[in-house]
Amino acid sequence: MAHPVRANGDANRAWWAAPPTGRVSHLPGIDPELLRVALDPLPPAAPAIVHYRPTVTRPLGDLVDRALDQLDTAALAMFPRWLTGADRFDSEGTLGVAAVRALAARTAARSRHFGPFLADLAERGLRGPGRPGGRSRFAPGVRAAGLARVIADAYDRDSCVLVVALPDLDVDAERTLVAAAEWLVRHGGFTVWLAGGPLRHADRVRSVPLSVPARFAGLASTTGRLPTIAAEPGSTVLAWPPIAGVPRGDSAAEQALERALAPQDWARGRLWNQTYEWHVLAEAYRLDLFWPTEGLAVEVDGPEHRGRIAFANDRRRDVQLQLLGLDVLRFTNEQVLTDVPAVVDGIRRLLARRRAGGTHNHGDETS
């Protein structure tokens, strides 16, 4: 029988380490949104953890194909992080394609990767979305194993966990979803956590009680007092942790903001998706965009921030960051994408004010 991992329990075992690796586990009573919030920033010792909300639940082949397509999209958005040295190649012309394929082949030869798959993925990553190269030509089993390895490598982790938001399903749909999860474990080497709804018909899946830290568990008890905030249906089919140092690959708003800031001399010193650690024993925060010397944090909120738990967590974070002396600016994706000059001007003006008032005390405490 599994036992919960308590927030103040075994110091050598993190709360997220209760589910066994290389298995399908059911996390009873765990809201997938709460899990996503509690795992941001991704803990240093955790596997790469991606969150998936299925949009189809049968037949099995369709469900597997849809999951693989989503994981493929994520891997391409993470390029070139998972292929060291690929950032120096130009996507234009045949020379860049030949060079990145050769690099992928050399990387695979000294690693666990399958060379032809890695070379194909690298070429598609170099070409970018919407360019010739299209969908992967490899069999599902090859894709699953290759994508699990690539996503883990993007975060310098050994393995990949797929958190599947479990809706309330009928018996056939539930069994199909569980079969797809087992397929991903067997063929891809994933670990799969089923979170959210109950499992009524798949008794071969082990239930693993999980206790998130108290500071996050408390969010679930406060959200009942908040108004319902509608998230956009279909907006976050697959979500993955940001990669430190760059705008999110799945955020058009973050990328648009970076393009607008890059030519501006006053915008120097900015850091994307860094972890702010103000005390060794305190909670760490991931900041979308941060000027550490000036103590200015800018958050770019996509649809995932409109859920009740995420909304409550954002307010709690903002208060704590402001108590630490930071200014926090929040913009929605829509604000950035429809009027980026106004967003950039707001950042410029607040940066100027912070600079006029002197530097921030915690400016050197990012990692």
C-alpha positions as CSV (number, residue, x, y, z in Angstrom):
1,M,0.0,0.0,0.0
2,A,1.3,3.4,-1.0
3,H,1.7,6.2,1.6
4,P,1.5,9.9,1.1
5,V,4.7,11.9,1.0
6,R,4.2,14.6,3.6
7,A,5.5,18.1,3.1
8,N,7.6,17.8,6.3
9,G,8.4,14.1,6.0
10,D,11.4,12.3,4.8
11,A,13.9,15.0,3.8
12,N,15.6,12.6,1.3
13,R,12.4,11.9,-0.6
14,A,10.6,14.7,-2.4
15,W,6.9,15.0,-2.3
16,W,6.6,14.4,-6.1
17,A,8.7,11.2,-5.9
18,A,6.0,8.9,-4.5
19,P,4.7,7.4,-7.8
20,P,7.0,4.7,-9.1
21,T,9.0,5.4,-12.3
22,G,8.3,3.6,-15.5
23,R,4.7,2.8,-14.5
24,V,1.2,4.2,-14.8
25,S,-0.1,5.6,-11.5
26,H,-3.4,7.1,-10.5
27,L,-3.1,10.1,-8.2
28,P,-6.4,10.2,-6.4
29,G,-7.9,13.5,-5.4
30,I,-5.1,15.6,-7.0
31,D,-6.3,18.4,-9.2
32,P,-4.1,18.6,-12.3
33,E,-4.0,22.4,-12.1
34,L,-2.7,22.2,-8.6
35,L,-0.1,19.8,-9.6
36,R,1.1,22.0,-12.4
37,V,1.3,25.0,-10.1
38,A,3.2,23.1,-7.4
39,L,5.7,21.9,-10.0
40,D,6.6,25.3,-11.3
41,P,9.5,25.9,-11.1
42,L,10.4,22.3,-12.0
43,P,12.3,21.0,-8.9
44,P,16.0,20.5,-9.7
45,A,16.0,16.7,-8.9
46,A,12.6,16.0,-10.6
47,P,12.3,14.3,-14.0
48,A,11.0,16.5,-16.9
49,I,7.3,16.8,-16.3
50,V,4.8,17.7,-19.0
51,H,1.1,18.0,-18.6
52,Y,-1.4,16.6,-21.1
53,R,-5.2,17.1,-21.4
54,P,-6.6,14.5,-23.9
55,T,-9.1,15.8,-26.4
56,V,-10.0,12.3,-27.6
57,T,-10.4,9.2,-25.6
58,R,-10.9,6.5,-28.2
59,P,-10.1,4.6,-30.3
60,L,-6.6,3.6,-28.9
61,G,-4.7,4.4,-32.1
62,D,-6.2,7.9,-32.3
63,L,-5.4,8.7,-28.7
64,V,-1.8,7.5,-29.0
65,D,-1.3,9.4,-32.3
66,R,-2.7,12.6,-30.8
67,A,-0.5,12.4,-27.8
68,L,2.6,11.8,-29.9
69,D,1.7,14.7,-32.2
70,Q,1.5,17.0,-29.1
71,L,4.8,15.7,-27.7
72,D,6.4,16.2,-31.1
73,T,5.2,19.8,-31.1
74,A,6.8,20.3,-27.7
75,A,10.1,18.8,-28.7
76,L,10.3,21.0,-31.8
77,A,9.5,24.1,-29.6
78,M,12.4,23.1,-27.3
79,F,14.9,22.9,-30.2
80,P,17.9,23.5,-30.1
81,R,18.1,22.9,-26.3
82,W,18.2,19.1,-26.7
83,L,21.0,19.2,-29.4
84,T,24.1,20.9,-28.1
85,G,25.7,23.1,-30.8
86,A,22.6,23.3,-33.1
87,D,22.0,26.9,-32.3
88,R,24.9,27.9,-34.6
89,F,23.3,26.6,-37.8
90,D,21.2,28.6,-40.2
91,S,17.8,27.3,-41.2
92,E,18.2,28.8,-44.7
93,G,19.7,26.5,-47.4
94,T,20.9,23.0,-47.6
95,L,24.2,23.5,-45.7
96,G,22.5,24.2,-42.4
97,V,20.2,21.1,-42.8
98,A,23.2,18.9,-43.7
99,A,25.2,20.2,-40.7
100,V,22.4,19.7,-38.2
101,R,21.7,16.2,-39.4
102,A,25.4,15.4,-39.1
103,L,25.5,16.8,-35.6
104,A,22.4,14.8,-34.6
105,A,24.1,11.6,-36.0
106,R,27.2,12.2,-34.0
107,T,25.2,12.9,-30.9
108,A,23.2,9.8,-31.3
109,A,26.3,7.7,-31.8
110,R,27.5,8.5,-28.3
111,S,24.2,8.5,-26.5
112,R,20.9,6.5,-26.1
113,H,19.3,8.2,-29.1
114,F,18.3,6.5,-32.4
115,G,20.3,8.4,-35.0
116,P,17.8,8.6,-37.9
117,F,15.0,9.8,-35.7
118,L,17.1,12.4,-34.0
119,A,18.4,13.7,-37.4
120,D,14.9,13.9,-38.7
121,L,13.7,15.8,-35.6
122,A,16.7,18.1,-35.7
123,E,16.1,19.0,-39.4
124,R,12.4,19.8,-38.6
125,G,13.4,21.8,-35.6
126,L,15.9,23.8,-37.7
127,R,13.4,24.5,-40.4
128,G,10.8,25.7,-37.9
129,P,7.0,25.4,-37.7
130,G,5.1,25.5,-41.0
131,R,8.2,24.7,-43.1
132,P,8.7,21.7,-45.4
133,G,9.4,18.5,-43.4
134,G,6.0,18.1,-41.9
135,R,5.1,15.2,-39.7
136,S,7.5,12.5,-38.5
137,R,7.8,9.6,-40.8
138,F,8.7,7.1,-38.0
139,A,6.6,4.4,-36.5
140,P,4.8,5.2,-33.3
141,G,7.1,3.2,-31.1
142,V,10.2,4.9,-32.4
143,R,8.6,8.3,-32.0
144,A,7.5,7.6,-28.4
145,A,11.0,6.5,-27.3
146,G,12.7,9.2,-29.2
147,L,10.4,12.0,-27.9
148,A,10.7,10.9,-24.3
149,R,14.5,11.0,-24.5
150,V,14.6,14.4,-26.3
151,I,12.3,16.1,-23.8
152,A,14.2,14.7,-20.9
153,D,17.5,16.0,-22.5
154,A,16.0,19.4,-23.0
155,Y,15.9,19.8,-19.2
156,D,19.1,17.8,-18.5
157,R,17.0,15.1,-16.8
158,D,17.1,11.3,-17.1
159,S,13.5,10.6,-17.7
160,C,10.1,12.2,-18.6
161,V,6.8,12.1,-16.7
162,L,3.5,12.7,-18.6
163,V,0.7,14.0,-16.3
164,V,-2.6,13.2,-17.9
165,A,-5.7,15.1,-16.7
166,L,-8.2,12.4,-16.2
167,P,-11.8,13.5,-17.0
168,D,-14.9,11.6,-15.8
169,L,-15.1,8.8,-18.4
170,D,-17.4,5.9,-19.2
171,V,-16.0,2.4,-18.9
172,D,-14.8,2.0,-22.5
173,A,-13.2,5.4,-22.7
174,E,-11.4,4.9,-19.3
175,R,-10.0,1.6,-20.4
176,T,-8.8,3.1,-23.7
177,L,-7.1,6.0,-21.9
178,V,-5.4,3.6,-19.5
179,A,-4.3,1.4,-22.4
180,A,-2.8,4.4,-24.1
181,A,-0.9,5.4,-21.0
182,E,0.4,1.8,-20.6
183,W,1.5,1.9,-24.3
184,L,3.5,5.1,-23.7
185,V,5.2,3.5,-20.7
186,R,6.0,0.3,-22.6
187,H,7.1,1.8,-25.9
188,G,8.4,5.2,-24.9
189,G,9.8,4.7,-21.5
190,F,7.6,7.4,-20.0
191,T,6.2,7.5,-16.5
192,V,2.5,8.4,-16.6
193,W,0.5,10.0,-13.8
194,L,-3.3,10.0,-14.1
195,A,-4.6,12.9,-12.1
196,G,-8.0,14.5,-11.7
197,G,-11.1,12.3,-12.0
198,P,-11.6,8.9,-10.4
199,L,-10.6,5.5,-11.9
200,R,-13.6,3.2,-11.7
201,H,-12.8,0.4,-14.1
202,A,-9.0,0.0,-14.4
203,D,-8.2,-1.8,-11.2
204,R,-4.7,-2.8,-12.5
205,V,-3.5,0.8,-12.1
206,R,-2.0,1.5,-8.7
207,S,-3.4,4.5,-6.8
208,V,-0.6,6.5,-5.2
209,P,-1.7,9.1,-2.6
210,L,0.3,12.3,-3.1
211,S,0.6,15.2,-0.7
212,V,1.7,18.5,-2.2
213,P,3.4,21.1,0.1
214,A,1.0,22.8,2.5
215,R,1.5,26.2,0.8
216,F,0.1,24.8,-2.4
217,A,-2.5,22.5,-0.9
218,G,-3.9,25.6,0.9
219,L,-4.7,27.1,-2.5
220,A,-7.4,24.5,-3.2
221,S,-9.2,25.4,0.0
222,T,-9.2,29.1,-0.8
223,T,-10.4,28.9,-4.4
224,G,-14.0,28.3,-3.5
225,R,-14.2,32.0,-2.4
226,L,-13.0,33.1,-5.8
227,P,-15.2,33.8,-8.8
228,T,-15.2,31.3,-11.6
229,I,-12.5,32.2,-14.1
230,A,-13.1,30.5,-17.4
231,A,-10.1,29.0,-19.1
232,E,-10.2,28.7,-22.9
233,P,-11.3,25.2,-23.9
234,G,-8.5,23.5,-25.9
235,S,-6.0,26.2,-25.0
236,T,-3.5,24.0,-23.0
237,V,-3.7,20.5,-24.5
238,L,0.0,20.0,-23.7
239,A,2.0,22.2,-21.3
240,W,5.7,21.9,-20.4
241,P,8.1,23.8,-18.1
242,P,9.8,26.8,-19.6
243,I,13.4,26.5,-20.4
244,A,15.6,29.0,-18.5
245,G,17.2,31.7,-20.5
246,V,14.7,31.9,-23.4
247,P,11.0,32.9,-24.0
248,R,8.6,29.9,-23.9
249,G,8.6,28.0,-27.2
250,D,4.8,27.7,-26.9
251,S,4.1,31.3,-26.1
252,A,3.7,33.6,-29.1
253,A,3.3,36.5,-26.6
254,E,6.7,35.9,-24.9
255,Q,8.4,35.6,-28.2
256,A,6.8,38.8,-29.5
257,L,7.8,40.7,-26.4
258,E,11.4,39.5,-26.7
259,R,11.5,40.6,-30.4
260,A,10.3,44.0,-29.3
261,L,12.8,44.3,-26.4
262,A,15.8,43.0,-28.2
263,P,16.7,46.2,-30.2
264,Q,16.3,48.5,-27.1
265,D,19.5,49.4,-25.2
266,W,17.5,50.2,-22.1
267,A,16.2,46.6,-22.0
268,R,19.6,45.1,-21.4
269,G,20.0,42.9,-18.3
270,R,16.8,41.0,-18.8
271,L,16.5,37.3,-18.0
272,W,13.8,35.0,-19.3
273,N,12.2,32.2,-17.2
274,Q,14.7,32.3,-14.4
275,T,14.2,30.9,-10.9
276,Y,14.3,33.6,-8.1
277,E,15.7,32.2,-4.9
278,W,15.7,34.9,-2.2
279,H,16.6,32.5,0.6
280,V,18.0,29.0,0.7
281,L,15.1,27.7,2.9
282,A,12.3,29.7,1.2
283,E,10.0,29.0,-1.7
284,A,11.6,29.7,-5.1
285,Y,9.7,31.5,-7.8
286,R,10.0,31.3,-11.6
287,L,9.7,34.7,-13.2
288,D,8.7,35.0,-16.8
289,L,10.9,38.0,-17.4
290,F,13.2,39.6,-14.8
291,W,15.6,42.5,-14.5
292,P,17.5,41.4,-11.3
293,T,19.5,44.6,-10.8
294,E,16.4,46.7,-10.9
295,G,14.1,44.2,-9.2
296,L,11.5,44.2,-11.9
297,A,9.5,41.1,-12.7
298,V,7.2,40.9,-15.7
299,E,4.7,38.1,-16.0
300,V,3.0,37.2,-19.3
301,D,-0.2,35.3,-18.5
302,G,-1.6,32.8,-21.0
303,P,-4.9,30.9,-20.6
304,E,-3.5,28.6,-18.0
305,H,-3.4,31.5,-15.5
306,R,-7.2,31.8,-15.7
307,G,-7.9,28.7,-13.6
308,R,-9.0,29.3,-10.0
309,I,-5.9,27.7,-8.5
310,A,-3.5,29.4,-10.8
311,F,-5.2,32.8,-10.3
312,A,-5.0,32.4,-6.5
313,N,-1.4,31.4,-6.7
314,D,-0.5,34.4,-8.9
315,R,-2.0,36.7,-6.3
316,R,-0.1,35.0,-3.5
317,R,3.2,35.2,-5.4
318,D,2.7,38.8,-6.3
319,V,2.3,39.8,-2.7
320,Q,5.4,37.9,-1.6
321,L,7.5,39.3,-4.4
322,Q,6.4,42.8,-3.5
323,L,7.2,42.3,0.1
324,L,10.7,41.3,-1.0
325,G,11.0,44.7,-2.8
326,L,10.2,43.7,-6.4
327,D,7.8,45.4,-8.7
328,V,5.6,43.0,-10.6
329,L,3.9,43.9,-13.9
330,R,1.4,41.5,-15.3
331,F,0.2,41.4,-18.9
332,T,-2.1,39.0,-20.7
333,N,-1.1,37.3,-23.9
334,E,-3.8,39.4,-25.6
335,Q,-2.3,42.7,-24.3
336,V,1.1,41.7,-25.6
337,L,-0.1,40.4,-29.0
338,T,-2.5,43.3,-29.7
339,D,-0.5,46.3,-28.4
340,V,3.2,45.3,-27.8
341,P,4.4,49.0,-28.0
342,A,2.2,49.9,-25.0
343,V,3.5,46.9,-23.0
344,V,7.1,47.8,-23.9
345,D,6.5,51.4,-22.9
346,G,5.1,50.4,-19.5
347,I,8.1,48.3,-18.8
348,R,10.5,51.1,-20.0
349,R,8.9,53.6,-17.7
350,L,8.9,51.4,-14.6
351,L,12.5,50.3,-15.3
352,A,13.5,54.0,-15.5
353,R,11.9,54.7,-12.2
354,R,13.6,51.7,-10.5
355,R,16.9,52.8,-11.9
356,A,16.4,56.3,-10.6
357,G,15.7,54.9,-7.2
358,G,18.8,52.7,-7.0
359,T,19.5,49.0,-7.4
360,H,17.6,46.1,-5.9
361,N,19.1,44.3,-2.8
362,H,18.4,40.8,-4.1
363,G,19.8,41.3,-7.6
364,D,22.4,38.6,-7.4
365,E,20.1,35.8,-6.2
366,T,18.9,34.2,-9.4
367,S,20.0,30.8,-10.8
